[in-house]
């Protein structure tokens, strides 16, 4: 039987080009950022409200300061 010869890997030879094409397509359509760890919009600047909410949730500012700053932004 031909499966026992030195060409037994031959039917699986199409796997490597297929994997290469998948990685290449991801790189083309998603850009190089898909390789990096983490998710989200790291390139998008945060709005003032998002920064304020983040600081309040981390405990950097008190509730009174948060409300005063939020009122000032409106």
VENBEL-V293050 format. One record per run of one state. SS is the DSSP state (2 for helix, 1 for strand, 0 for the rest). FROM is the first residue (numbers start at 1). LEN is the number of residues. If there is no record, write none. Layout:
ss: (SS,SS)
from: (FROM,FROM)
len: (LEN,LEN)
//
This chain:
ss: (0,2,0,2,0,2,0,2,0,2,0,2,0)
from: (1,2,5,10,13,14,31,32,36,48,59,63,74)
len: (1,3,5,3,1,17,1,4,12,11,4,11,1)
//
